[in-house]
């Protein structure tokens, strides 16, 4: 139904859509809608269900080619039935619902249903261990758990007091069957959620410490993702494909809120194992117009044949970590499209990005997105300049910024000290405001009194054909304090030999200044979080304690007299 909140939200949305190719006008003229009450499901999604009832809201394609297509009208009806069913089982406003689901239709239905009820969603990946799940249930204070039937045993003894729902399969004892929700009467209650009521609790991926519990509201995610909609370049009628896993913030960014803010179709290719050619075939079949993927996927795509398919693509973007310039150049050569990088966090919506229609500067993440005022703050002096920690001015607080870290006032205060929300990421800016990522504040290190950005060195490393992945950390050195060491995962058909190490070192020396040279290499697996982010903190800690550099798969520059290194 139309409300004042709907009108305010739509006006802000329509302004960004009208200025999608005019960054200066969009940035100068945009202001966040000011609403006291807002329920995205009833105030916005239901509006779309009436205005474009037959448009596909969700299109899910399975590896065998089978598919499900659910219109906006049908999705609204399904979610109201699920809301009524949950309410009858005691789930209401403020109750926390842990969703441990892969890409399946119930994930979208439940998201809308929980929003309608004012229940708080705790998204989680199906890859979590039992200990991880226990932590989510306990610290998240979950009132209900929804999981795939096959995963029910993981919750034995840790969710006994919760309402437990099996999303599929034969439910275990004392678990409810989600299939029963489809026949339930639609919920007809009032969606009277306040804009600052909690909506989402996200556990971060924990690259350096125990996962933090990020709290978002009925404004910060639905309204906040207007910036994400703008960065993605979405338009009504688009078919949008995003590659990310449920349970993590980027999935909600690009598989729920941003495309449904626009009225686009969310396309899900529900593969079990990534296949670049199969993905490209699906993109052609479905007429995908906008595509977002992490750099890992882009790197695999460019190893495939990008040509030879009739693609409808208009916008291609990357997020999750900075995209290497050579990938952008390869895609541009074949598709004639520029992959636009963007930046944000679980704690925020999209903050910085190369927006549609604007020149892209290779290596740069772009400029602050409409609604975000970004400063680069020196972590030591707190001075604002052209180098420093990416920080958001709290005096002009964006709608997309989290409330804080739930039940952790100390961490919240540390992250918001001095009038800024501090991201923990370091960057530099040029005279035109384009921002270039340097690295995590914890990852940047000094060697011979020079500041080293691991990302810059890793970008060079992965251009070598033998390198599939790389992580650079400081390795203790008696003269230079530390030297850059690369931990390398080799591409297929390459062996961890002296010859391979020599070739990689030689390659990087031709492309890096002497003070940035990689002086040690070790072929090894990389420790990662469950979301796939490299845990450099583990590598740094282990390397700091390492004295012996003569392990079988480790090499130092002194092993290669043929390099004729003089420094």
C-alpha positions in Angstrom: 0.0 0.0 0.0 1.2 3.6 -0.7 2.3 5.6 2.3 4.3 8.8 2.9 7.3 6.6 3.5 6.7 4.9 0.1 6.6 8.3 -1.6 9.7 9.6 0.1 11.6 6.4 -0.7 10.5 6.4 -4.3 11.4 10.1 -4.8 15.0 9.4 -3.7 15.1 6.2 -5.8 13.7 8.0 -8.9 16.2 10.9 -8.5 19.2 8.4 -8.6 17.7 6.6 -11.6 17.2 9.8 -13.4 20.8 10.8 -12.9 22.5 7.4 -13.3 25.0 8.8 -15.9 25.6 12.2 -14.2 27.7 11.6 -11.1 28.1 15.2 -10.2 24.4 15.9 -10.3 23.6 12.7 -8.4 26.1 13.3 -5.7 25.3 17.0 -5.2 21.5 16.6 -5.4 20.8 13.4 -3.5 19.6 13.3 0.0 18.5 10.3 2.0 14.7 10.0 2.6 13.7 10.9 6.1 11.2 8.5 7.5 10.1 7.7 11.0 8.4 4.5 10.1 9.3 2.2 7.3 8.7 -1.4 6.4 10.3 -2.3 3.1 8.1 -5.3 2.5 4.7 -3.6 2.9 5.7 0.0 2.0 7.8 -0.8 -1.1 7.8 -4.4 -2.3 4.0 -4.6 -2.1 3.9 -1.4 -4.1 5.9 -3.1 -6.8 3.7 -6.1 -6.6 0.7 -3.9 -7.6 2.5 -1.7 -10.1 4.4 -4.5 -11.9 2.7 -7.7 -10.8 3.8 -10.0 -13.7 7.5 -9.0 -13.7 9.7 -11.7 -12.4 11.1 -10.9 -8.9 13.1 -14.1 -8.7 14.4 -16.3 -11.5 16.3 -19.4 -10.3 18.1 -21.6 -12.8 19.5 -25.0 -11.7 22.6 -26.7 -13.3 20.3 -29.2 -15.1 18.5 -26.3 -16.8 15.3 -26.5 -14.8 14.1 -23.2 -13.4 11.6 -21.4 -11.2 10.2 -17.9 -12.0 8.3 -16.0 -9.4 6.6 -12.7 -10.1 6.5 -9.7 -7.8 2.8 -10.4 -7.2 3.4 -14.1 -6.3 6.4 -13.3 -4.1 4.4 -10.8 -2.2 1.6 -13.3 -1.7 4.0 -16.1 -0.7 5.8 -14.0 1.8 2.5 -12.9 3.4 1.5 -16.6 3.8 4.9 -17.3 5.4 4.5 -14.4 7.7 1.1 -15.7 8.9 2.6 -19.1 9.4 5.5 -17.8 11.4 3.2 -15.7 13.5 1.1 -18.7 14.3 4.2 -20.4 15.6 5.0 -17.5 17.9 7.4 -15.4 15.8 6.8 -11.7 16.0 8.3 -8.3 16.3 11.9 -8.3 17.7 12.3 -12.1 17.6 15.5 -13.1 16.0 15.4 -15.7 13.2 18.6 -17.5 12.1 18.5 -18.3 8.4 21.1 -21.0 7.5 20.1 -21.4 3.9 21.7 -21.7 0.5 20.1 -20.3 -2.7 16.5 -21.5 -2.4 13.2 -19.8 -2.9 12.4 -19.9 0.9 15.3 -17.6 1.6 13.6 -14.7 -0.3 10.2 -15.5 1.0 11.4 -15.7 4.6 13.3 -12.4 4.2 10.2 -10.5 3.2 8.1 -12.4 5.8 10.4 -11.5 8.6 10.5 -7.8 7.5 6.7 -7.7 7.5 6.6 -9.1 11.1 9.4 -6.9 12.4 11.4 -10.0 13.2 15.2 -9.6 13.1 17.1 -11.7 10.5 20.4 -13.3 11.2 21.8 -14.5 7.9 24.3 -17.4 8.0 26.1 -19.6 5.5 25.6 -23.3 5.3 29.4 -23.8 5.6 29.4 -22.9 9.3 30.7 -25.5 11.7 28.7 -26.7 14.7 30.8 -24.3 17.0 30.0 -21.4 14.6 26.3 -22.2 14.7 26.4 -22.4 18.5 27.9 -19.0 18.5 25.2 -17.6 16.2 22.4 -19.1 18.2 23.8 -17.9 21.6 25.3 -14.5 20.8 22.5 -13.8 18.3 19.9 -14.9 20.9 18.0 -16.7 18.2 14.3 -17.3 18.8 13.9 -19.4 15.6 16.2 -21.4 13.2 15.5 -22.2 9.6 17.9 -24.6 7.9 17.9 -27.3 5.2 16.5 -30.6 6.4 19.9 -32.3 5.8 21.5 -29.9 8.3 19.1 -30.4 11.2 21.5 -32.7 13.0 24.0 -29.8 13.3 21.7 -28.0 15.7 21.3 -30.9 18.2 21.8 -29.6 21.7 22.4 -26.0 20.6 18.9 -24.8 19.4 16.6 -26.9 21.5 14.7 -23.9 22.8 14.2 -22.4 19.4 11.4 -22.8 16.9 13.1 -25.0 14.3 12.1 -25.1 10.7 13.2 -27.5 7.9 13.2 -25.6 4.7 13.1 -28.8 2.6 13.2 -32.6 2.9 11.5 -34.6 5.6 11.7 -32.6 8.8 13.4 -34.2 11.8 11.6 -34.7 15.1 10.4 -31.5 16.6 11.2 -29.6 13.4 8.4 -27.8 11.4 8.0 -28.4 7.7 8.3 -25.1 5.8 6.2 -26.6 3.0 3.2 -26.1 5.3 3.5 -22.4 5.1 2.3 -22.2 1.4 -1.3 -23.2 2.4 -1.5 -20.8 5.4 -3.7 -17.7 5.4 -1.9 -14.5 4.5 -0.8 -12.4 7.4 -3.0 -9.3 7.7 -1.3 -7.6 10.6 0.1 -4.0 10.6 3.7 -3.5 9.5 4.4 -0.7 11.9 8.1 -1.0 12.2 10.1 2.1 13.0 12.9 3.1 10.7 15.5 2.6 13.5 14.1 -0.8 14.6 16.6 -3.6 14.2 16.2 -5.6 11.0 19.5 -7.5 10.4 22.3 -8.9 12.6 25.3 -9.9 10.5 28.3 -11.8 11.9 31.3 -10.5 10.1 33.7 -13.0 8.5 36.4 -12.5 11.2 39.6 -12.0 9.3 41.5 -10.8 12.4 39.4 -11.7 15.4 36.1 -13.2 16.6 33.3 -12.2 14.3 31.6 -8.9 15.2 27.8 -8.7 15.3 26.8 -5.9 13.0 23.3 -4.4 13.6 21.3 -2.8 10.7 17.8 -1.3 10.8 14.7 -1.0 8.6 16.3 2.1 7.2 20.0 1.3 7.0 19.7 -1.7 4.7 16.6 -1.2 2.5 17.0 2.6 2.2 20.8 2.5 2.5 21.0 0.3 -0.5 19.9 3.1 -2.8 23.7 3.8 -3.0 24.3 0.2 -4.1 21.5 0.4 -6.6 23.2 3.5 -8.1 26.6 2.0 -8.2 25.4 -1.2 -9.9 23.7 0.9 -12.5 20.4 -1.0 -12.2 17.3 0.0 -14.1 13.7 -1.2 -13.9 13.3 -4.3 -16.0 16.9 -5.4 -15.7 17.9 -9.0 -15.2 20.5 -8.9 -12.5 23.0 -11.7 -11.8 25.2 -11.5 -8.8 27.7 -14.2 -7.8 27.9 -14.4 -4.0 26.9 -16.9 -1.3 23.8 -16.5 1.0 24.7 -15.6 4.6 27.1 -12.8 3.7 26.3 -9.1 3.3 27.0 -9.0 -0.5 24.3 -11.5 -1.2 21.7 -9.2 0.5 23.2 -6.2 -1.3 22.9 -7.5 -4.8 20.4 -10.4 -4.6 17.7 -8.8 -2.6 17.8 -5.1 -1.7 19.4 -3.2 -4.6 17.7 -5.0 -7.4 14.3 -5.0 -5.7 14.7 -1.3 -4.9 14.8 -0.9 -8.6 12.1 -3.3 -9.6 14.6 -5.6 -11.4 14.6 -9.4 -11.7 17.1 -11.2 -9.5 18.6 -14.1 -11.4 20.2 -16.9 -9.5 22.3 -19.6 -11.2 22.3 -22.2 -8.5 25.4 -24.1 -9.4 27.2 -26.5 -7.0 30.6 -26.2 -8.7 31.7 -23.1 -10.6 32.0 -23.6 -14.4 32.9 -20.4 -16.3 31.5 -21.6 -19.6 28.2 -22.8 -18.0 27.8 -19.4 -16.3 28.4 -17.6 -19.6 25.8 -19.8 -21.3 23.2 -19.0 -18.6 24.0 -15.3 -18.9 23.2 -15.5 -22.7 20.1 -17.7 -22.2 18.6 -15.4 -19.5 19.5 -12.1 -21.2 21.4 -10.8 -18.2 21.8 -7.1 -18.4 23.7 -6.4 -15.2 26.4 -8.6 -13.7 28.3 -8.4 -10.4 31.0 -10.9 -9.3 34.0 -10.9 -7.0 37.5 -10.7 -8.4 38.0 -14.5 -8.0 35.2 -15.2 -10.4 36.4 -12.5 -12.8 39.8 -14.1 -12.9 38.3 -17.5 -13.7 36.0 -16.0 -16.4 38.9 -14.3 -18.3 40.6 -17.7 -18.5 37.6 -18.9 -20.5 36.5 -17.7 -23.9 34.5 -14.6 -23.3 33.6 -14.3 -27.0 31.1 -16.2 -29.2 28.0 -15.6 -27.1 25.1 -13.1 -27.7 25.1 -11.3 -24.4 22.8 -8.5 -23.4 25.1 -7.1 -20.8 25.1 -3.3 -20.1 26.8 -3.1 -16.7 29.5 -5.3 -15.3 30.9 -4.6 -11.8 33.2 -6.2 -9.2 33.2 -6.1 -5.4 34.6 -8.0 -2.4 38.2 -6.9 -2.8 39.9 -4.6 -5.3 39.9 -5.8 -8.9 43.2 -6.0 -10.7 43.6 -3.7 -13.7 44.6 -6.4 -16.1 41.2 -8.1 -15.6 39.4 -4.9 -16.5 41.5 -4.5 -19.7 40.8 -8.1 -20.8 37.1 -7.7 -20.4 37.1 -4.4 -22.2 38.9 -5.9 -25.2 36.3 -8.7 -25.6 33.0 -7.2 -24.4 33.6 -3.5 -24.9 32.4 -3.0 -21.3 34.4 -1.6 -18.4 34.2 -3.6 -15.2 33.5 -1.0 -12.5 34.9 -1.6 -9.1 33.2 -0.7 -5.9 33.7 -0.7 -2.1 31.6 -1.2 1.0 31.5 -3.4 4.1 29.1 -5.5 6.1 28.9 -2.4 8.3 27.7 -0.2 5.4 26.1 -0.3 2.0 28.2 0.7 -1.1 30.3 3.6 -0.1 32.6 4.2 -3.0 32.4 3.1 -6.6 33.1 3.8 -10.3 29.5 4.8 -11.2 27.8 4.3 -14.6 28.9 6.6 -17.4 32.0 7.9 -15.6 35.6 7.4 -16.7 37.3 4.6 -14.8 40.9 5.1 -13.6 42.6 1.7 -13.5 43.4 0.7 -10.0 40.9 3.1 -8.4 37.7 2.1 -6.6 36.1 5.3 -7.8 34.6 8.2 -5.9 32.2 8.5 -2.9 28.7 7.4 -3.8 25.7 9.6 -3.4 24.8 10.0 0.3 28.3 9.2 1.6 30.9 11.8 2.7 34.3 10.1 2.8 37.5 11.3 4.4 40.9 9.7 4.6 42.0 10.0 8.2 45.6 9.4 9.4 45.3 6.6 11.9 47.9 8.1 14.2 47.3 11.9 14.0 43.6 11.9 13.0 44.4 14.5 10.3 42.3 14.4 7.2 44.4 14.3 4.0 44.9 12.5 0.7 46.2 9.3 2.4 44.7 7.5 5.4 42.0 5.3 6.7 38.7 5.3 4.7 36.3 7.0 7.1 32.7 8.2 7.0 31.8 11.6 8.5 29.2 11.0 11.2 28.1 14.6 11.2 26.5 13.7 7.8 25.7 10.2 8.8 24.6 8.1 5.8 21.4 6.0 6.0 23.5 2.9 5.1 25.8 2.9 8.1 25.1 0.3 10.8 23.8 1.2 14.2 27.0 -0.4 15.8 28.3 -3.7 17.0 25.6 -5.3 19.0 26.4 -5.9 22.7 29.9 -4.5 22.1 30.0 -0.8 23.1 33.8 -0.8 23.3 34.3 -1.9 19.6 31.6 0.5 18.5 33.2 3.4 20.3 36.6 2.5 18.8 35.2 2.3 15.3 33.4 5.7 15.7 35.9 7.8 17.6 36.6 11.4 16.6 33.5 12.0 14.6 34.2 9.3 12.0 33.2 5.7 11.3 36.6 4.1 10.5 36.6 1.2 8.1 40.0 -0.2 9.0 41.0 0.1 5.3 43.7 2.4 4.0 43.5 4.3 0.7 44.8 7.3 -1.2 43.0 9.9 -3.2 44.0 11.9 -6.3 43.1 15.6 -7.0 39.8 14.5 -8.7 38.6 12.6 -5.7 39.3 9.1 -7.1 40.2 6.7 -4.3 42.7 3.9 -4.6 42.7 1.0 -2.1 46.0 0.4 -0.3 45.1 -2.4 2.1 43.8 -3.2 5.5 45.3 -0.9 8.1 46.6 -4.1 9.9 48.1 -5.4 6.6 50.2 -2.4 5.5 53.8 -2.7 6.7 57.1 -1.0 6.5 60.3 -2.4 4.9 63.5 -0.4 5.0 61.2 2.5 6.2 59.1 2.3 3.1 55.4 1.7 3.4 54.3 -1.5 1.5 50.8 -2.3 0.3 50.3 -6.0 0.1 47.5 -5.5 -2.5 49.8 -3.7 -4.9 52.4 -6.5 -4.8 49.7 -9.2 -5.0 48.2 -7.5 -8.1 51.5 -7.9 -9.9 52.0 -11.5 -8.7 48.7 -12.8 -10.0 49.5 -11.5 -13.5 52.1 -14.3 -13.7 50.5 -17.3 -15.4 51.8 -19.7 -12.6 50.1 -17.8 -9.8 46.4 -18.5 -9.0 46.4 -16.7 -5.6 48.9 -14.8 -3.5 49.2 -13.1 -0.2 52.0 -10.8 0.8 53.1 -10.3 4.4 56.2 -8.9 6.2 59.0 -11.4 6.9 61.4 -10.4 9.6 64.8 -9.2 8.3 67.8 -8.2 10.5 68.8 -5.3 8.2 65.5 -4.0 6.6 63.3 -4.7 9.6 61.0 -6.7 7.3 60.9 -7.7 3.6 57.9 -8.6 1.5 57.3 -12.3 1.4 54.7 -13.9 -1.0 52.7 -17.0 -0.1 51.6 -18.4 -3.5 49.0 -20.9 -4.6 50.0 -22.2 -8.0 47.7 -22.5 -11.0 47.1 -25.9 -12.5 50.0 -27.6 -14.3 52.6 -25.6 -12.4 55.0 -27.2 -9.9 56.5 -25.6 -6.7 60.0 -25.8 -8.0 63.1 -23.6 -7.8 62.6 -22.7 -11.5 59.0 -21.6 -10.8 60.0 -19.4 -7.9 62.9 -17.9 -10.0 60.5 -17.1 -12.8 58.0 -15.4 -10.5 60.7 -13.4 -8.8 62.2 -12.3 -12.1 58.8 -11.3 -13.4 57.9 -9.2 -10.3 61.3 -7.5 -10.3 60.7 -6.2 -13.8 57.4 -4.6 -12.6 58.1 -3.3 -9.1 60.4 -0.6 -7.7 63.4 -2.0 -5.9 62.1 -1.2 -2.4 58.9 -3.1 -3.2 60.6 -6.3 -4.4 59.3 -9.6 -3.3 62.4 -11.2 -1.6 60.9 -14.4 -0.3 58.4 -16.9 -1.8 56.7 -19.9 -0.3 54.3 -22.2 -2.1 51.5 -22.9 0.3 47.8 -23.0 0.8 46.3 -19.8 2.1 44.3 -19.7 5.4 40.8 -18.3 4.8 37.7 -17.3 6.6 34.5 -19.3 5.8 33.5 -16.5 3.4 36.7 -17.0 1.5 38.8 -14.0 2.6 42.5 -14.6 3.2 43.5 -14.5 6.8 46.7 -12.6 6.4 46.8 -12.2 10.2 47.6 -15.9 10.5 50.4 -15.7 7.9 51.8 -12.6 9.6 51.8 -14.3 13.0 53.4 -17.5 11.7 56.0 -15.6 9.7 57.0 -13.4 12.6 57.7 -16.6 14.6 59.7 -18.2 11.7 63.5 -18.3 11.8 64.1 -21.1 9.3 63.4 -20.0 5.7 64.8 -23.2 4.2 61.6 -25.2 4.1 61.3 -27.4 0.9 58.7 -25.1 -0.7 60.2 -21.8 0.5 62.7 -19.7 -1.4 64.7 -16.5 -0.6 66.4 -14.2 -3.0 69.9 -15.5 -1.9 68.9 -18.8 -3.6 69.1 -17.1 -7.0 72.5 -15.7 -7.8 71.4 -15.4 -11.4 69.2 -12.5 -10.4 72.4 -10.5 -9.8 70.6 -8.6 -7.1 72.7 -5.6 -5.9 70.7 -4.2 -3.1 
